[in-house]
């Protein structure tokens, strides 16, 4: 999960390694510590496990997909196809110890709302090649959003959970590249953990947040509500929506299936409006 991953990056890291360059040609360089960042991603790749297409058995409208990045890394994942003409696409950026095939079944609620749902394994995870690095993964999602926006979709929506919210805000948060974005359980800042300030999610909010919803769970013990407070205030001040629920925990850690289902329905309501 995001909090634990970034905490690992912080311990013993060199702030930006003294070598952060925005124009560096290789995106797979470490920005949060040249030892700790690779170690953290290695740990969570192991926690995510191996891909297993059998998890998708019986799932209607699912198909494998791939995307090749500008630095020639092949990213693998899945698409859930909506029935008939889709109203738009949904790109999901999951938590950092998850694979696409582990969550596709849970995302049927979005397909049933008329969205083609896209989920890729992060660079270096599961079906995707390359070295897992924060800078590179942000670059990947910037490219994926641009690619999807060239397709024939009228509505462009994004859902980032935990680490996924950090990724999507960094990639396109302040742009006009999307119709709606839900950030679920992501911290306001990561610079205090050894990452450069330019990766702080709070620095990537649009001036007008009316297209953005922030989800905070009072039972979250991975990213505590206090860590999201700055984002919450900024989103509210800029016209966005904040959903703060007493019974929500971290994504996919809610106490009951009913709470988990209600959470996804609430996200779907915002993205569908």
C-alpha positions as CSV (number, residue, x, y, z in Angstrom):
1,X,0.0,0.0,0.0
2,X,1.1,3.6,-0.6
3,X,1.9,4.5,3.0
4,X,4.1,1.5,3.7
5,X,5.8,1.7,0.3
6,X,6.7,5.3,0.7
7,X,7.7,4.8,4.3
8,X,10.2,2.2,3.1
9,X,11.5,4.8,0.5
10,X,12.1,7.3,3.3
11,X,14.3,5.2,5.5
12,X,17.9,5.9,4.6
13,X,17.1,7.5,1.3
14,X,19.0,10.4,-0.1
15,X,16.6,13.3,-0.9
16,X,16.3,13.2,-4.7
17,X,19.7,11.6,-4.7
18,X,21.1,15.0,-5.6
19,X,20.6,14.0,-9.2
20,X,17.0,14.6,-10.1
21,X,16.8,15.9,-13.6
22,X,13.4,16.7,-15.2
23,X,14.8,16.1,-18.7
24,X,16.7,12.9,-18.0
25,X,16.1,10.6,-21.0
26,X,15.8,7.4,-19.0
27,X,12.6,7.4,-16.9
28,X,13.7,4.4,-14.8
29,X,16.0,6.3,-12.5
30,X,15.2,6.4,-8.8
31,X,13.9,9.7,-7.4
32,X,13.1,8.6,-3.8
33,X,16.4,7.0,-2.9
34,X,18.7,4.9,-5.1
35,X,18.6,1.9,-2.7
36,X,15.3,2.3,-0.9
37,X,13.0,2.9,-4.0
38,X,14.1,-0.2,-5.8
39,X,13.9,-2.2,-2.6
40,X,10.4,-0.9,-1.8
41,X,9.1,-1.8,-5.3
42,X,10.7,-5.2,-5.2
43,X,9.0,-5.9,-1.8
44,X,5.6,-4.9,-3.1
45,X,6.0,-6.7,-6.4
46,X,6.6,-9.8,-4.3
47,X,3.5,-9.1,-2.3
48,X,1.4,-8.7,-5.4
49,X,2.5,-12.1,-6.6
50,X,2.2,-13.6,-10.0
51,X,-0.4,-13.0,-12.7
52,X,-3.1,-15.8,-13.0
53,X,-5.6,-15.5,-15.8
54,X,-7.7,-18.2,-14.0
55,X,-9.0,-15.4,-11.8
56,X,-10.8,-14.0,-14.8
57,X,-12.7,-17.2,-15.5
58,X,-16.4,-16.5,-16.2
59,X,-15.9,-12.7,-16.3
60,X,-18.0,-11.3,-19.1
61,X,-16.4,-8.9,-21.6
62,X,-12.8,-9.3,-20.4
63,X,-9.8,-9.3,-22.8
64,X,-6.1,-9.0,-22.5
65,X,-4.5,-5.7,-23.7
66,X,-1.0,-4.3,-23.9
67,X,0.6,-0.9,-24.4
68,X,4.1,0.0,-25.5
69,X,5.7,3.0,-23.9
70,X,8.0,5.5,-25.6
71,X,11.0,3.8,-24.0
72,X,9.9,0.5,-25.4
73,X,8.5,-1.2,-22.3
74,X,5.5,-3.4,-22.9
75,X,2.8,-3.0,-20.3
76,X,0.2,-5.8,-20.0
77,X,-3.3,-5.7,-18.5
78,X,-7.0,-6.2,-19.2
79,X,-10.0,-4.4,-20.5
80,X,-13.6,-5.0,-19.5
81,X,-15.8,-4.1,-22.5
82,X,-19.1,-2.4,-21.9
83,X,-22.1,-3.8,-23.7
84,X,-23.1,-1.9,-26.8
85,X,-21.6,1.5,-27.4
86,X,-19.5,2.6,-24.4
87,X,-20.2,6.0,-22.8
88,X,-16.5,6.4,-22.2
89,X,-13.4,4.8,-20.8
90,X,-12.3,4.3,-17.2
91,X,-8.6,3.9,-16.5
92,X,-7.9,2.5,-13.0
93,X,-4.6,2.9,-11.2
94,X,-4.5,0.3,-8.4
95,X,-2.7,0.1,-5.1
96,X,1.0,-0.8,-5.3
97,X,0.6,-4.4,-4.1
98,X,-2.1,-5.4,-6.6
99,X,-2.2,-6.9,-10.1
100,X,-4.8,-6.2,-12.7
101,X,-6.3,-9.7,-12.7
102,X,-6.8,-9.6,-9.0
103,X,-9.3,-6.7,-9.2
104,X,-11.0,-7.0,-12.6
105,X,-14.0,-8.8,-11.1
106,X,-14.6,-6.0,-8.6
107,X,-14.7,-3.5,-11.4
108,X,-17.8,-4.9,-13.1
109,X,-19.9,-2.1,-11.5
110,X,-18.1,0.4,-13.8
111,X,-18.6,-1.7,-16.9
112,X,-22.3,-2.0,-16.0
113,X,-22.4,1.8,-16.0
114,X,-21.3,1.8,-19.6
115,X,-17.6,2.3,-19.4
116,X,-14.8,0.3,-21.0
117,X,-12.6,-0.4,-18.0
118,X,-8.8,-0.5,-18.5
119,X,-6.3,-1.8,-15.9
120,X,-2.6,-2.3,-16.5
121,X,0.0,-4.0,-14.2
122,X,2.5,-1.4,-13.2
123,X,5.8,-1.4,-14.9
124,X,7.8,-4.3,-13.7
125,X,4.8,-6.0,-12.1
126,X,2.9,-9.1,-13.4
127,X,2.4,-8.8,-17.1
128,X,4.4,-5.6,-17.5
129,X,8.1,-5.3,-18.4
130,X,10.6,-2.8,-17.2
131,X,12.0,-1.6,-13.8
132,X,9.4,-0.3,-11.3
133,X,10.2,3.3,-10.5
134,X,7.9,6.2,-9.5
135,X,9.1,8.5,-12.2
136,X,8.7,5.9,-14.9
137,X,5.2,4.8,-13.7
138,X,4.0,8.4,-13.7
139,X,5.3,8.7,-17.3
140,X,3.5,5.5,-18.3
141,X,0.1,6.8,-17.1
142,X,0.6,10.1,-18.8
143,X,1.2,8.2,-22.1
144,X,-1.7,5.8,-21.5
145,X,-4.1,8.6,-20.9
146,X,-2.9,10.4,-24.1
147,X,-3.4,7.1,-26.0
148,X,-6.9,6.5,-24.7
149,X,-7.9,10.1,-25.4
150,X,-7.1,9.5,-29.1
151,X,-9.7,6.8,-29.2
152,X,-13.4,7.4,-29.9
153,X,-14.5,7.9,-26.3
154,X,-16.7,10.9,-25.3
155,X,-16.1,10.6,-21.6
156,X,-12.7,10.1,-20.0
157,X,-12.6,9.1,-16.4
158,X,-9.9,8.0,-14.0
159,X,-9.9,6.2,-10.6
160,X,-6.7,6.1,-8.5
161,X,-6.5,4.0,-5.3
162,X,-3.8,4.7,-2.8
163,X,-0.5,4.7,-4.8
164,X,-2.7,5.0,-7.9
165,X,-4.0,8.4,-6.8
166,X,-0.4,9.6,-6.5
167,X,0.4,8.3,-10.0
168,X,-2.7,9.8,-11.7
169,X,-2.4,13.2,-10.0
170,X,1.2,13.4,-11.0
171,X,0.5,12.3,-14.5
172,X,-2.5,14.4,-15.5
173,X,-4.1,15.9,-12.3
174,X,-3.6,19.6,-13.2
175,X,-4.5,19.1,-16.9
176,X,-7.7,19.1,-18.9
177,X,-7.0,15.5,-20.2
178,X,-9.9,13.9,-18.2
179,X,-13.7,14.4,-17.6
180,X,-13.6,13.2,-14.0
181,X,-11.1,11.8,-11.5
182,X,-11.5,10.0,-8.2
183,X,-8.6,9.9,-5.8
184,X,-9.2,7.3,-3.1
185,X,-7.0,7.2,0.0
186,X,-3.9,8.9,-1.3
187,X,-1.6,11.1,0.9
188,X,-1.3,14.9,0.3
189,X,2.5,14.8,0.3
190,X,5.4,12.4,-0.1
191,X,8.3,14.8,-0.1
192,X,8.8,14.3,3.7
193,X,9.5,10.7,2.8
194,X,12.5,11.5,0.7
195,X,10.9,12.1,-2.7
196,X,11.2,15.4,-4.6
197,X,8.5,18.0,-3.9
198,X,7.5,17.9,-7.6
199,X,5.9,14.5,-6.9
200,X,3.7,15.7,-4.0
201,X,0.1,15.0,-5.0
202,X,-1.0,18.4,-3.5
203,X,1.0,20.2,-6.1
204,X,-0.9,18.6,-9.0
205,X,-4.5,19.6,-8.3
206,X,-6.3,21.6,-10.9
207,X,-7.3,25.2,-10.2
208,X,-10.9,24.1,-10.7
209,X,-11.5,20.8,-8.8
210,X,-15.1,20.4,-9.9
211,X,-14.1,17.3,-11.9
212,X,-12.4,15.7,-8.8
213,X,-13.6,13.6,-5.9
214,X,-11.5,12.7,-2.9
215,X,-12.4,9.6,-0.8
216,X,-11.2,9.4,2.8
217,X,-11.9,6.5,5.1
218,X,-11.8,7.1,8.9
219,X,-10.9,3.5,9.4
220,X,-7.9,3.7,7.0
221,X,-4.7,2.5,8.8
222,X,-2.5,2.5,5.7
223,X,-2.9,6.2,4.7
224,X,-4.3,7.9,7.8
225,X,-7.0,10.6,7.3
226,X,-4.6,13.2,8.7
227,X,-2.3,12.5,5.8
228,X,-5.1,13.5,3.4
229,X,-6.1,16.6,5.2
230,X,-4.2,19.1,3.0
231,X,-5.7,17.5,-0.1
232,X,-9.2,17.6,1.4
233,X,-9.0,21.3,2.2
234,X,-7.6,22.2,-1.2
235,X,-10.2,20.1,-3.1
236,X,-13.1,21.6,-1.1
237,X,-11.7,25.2,-1.6
238,X,-11.5,24.6,-5.4
239,X,-15.0,23.3,-5.8
240,X,-14.3,19.6,-5.7
241,X,-16.2,16.9,-3.8
242,X,-14.9,15.1,-0.6
243,X,-16.4,11.8,0.6
244,X,-15.3,11.1,4.1
245,X,-17.0,8.0,5.6
246,X,-16.7,6.6,9.1
247,X,-16.9,3.0,7.9
248,X,-14.5,3.2,5.0
249,X,-11.0,1.7,5.5
250,X,-8.3,1.5,2.8
251,X,-9.4,0.4,-0.7
252,X,-10.1,-3.4,-0.8
253,X,-9.8,-3.5,3.0
254,X,-13.3,-2.5,4.0
255,X,-14.8,-4.6,6.9
256,X,-17.6,-6.1,4.9
257,X,-18.5,-6.8,1.2
258,X,-21.4,-4.5,1.6
259,X,-19.3,-1.5,2.5
260,X,-16.8,-2.3,-0.3
261,X,-19.7,-2.5,-2.8
262,X,-21.1,0.8,-1.6
263,X,-17.8,2.5,-1.9
264,X,-17.4,1.4,-5.6
265,X,-21.0,2.5,-6.3
266,X,-20.3,5.9,-4.8
267,X,-17.2,6.2,-7.0
268,X,-19.3,5.1,-10.1
269,X,-22.0,7.6,-9.3
270,X,-19.4,10.5,-9.4
271,X,-17.7,9.2,-12.6
272,X,-21.0,8.7,-14.3
273,X,-22.6,12.0,-13.7
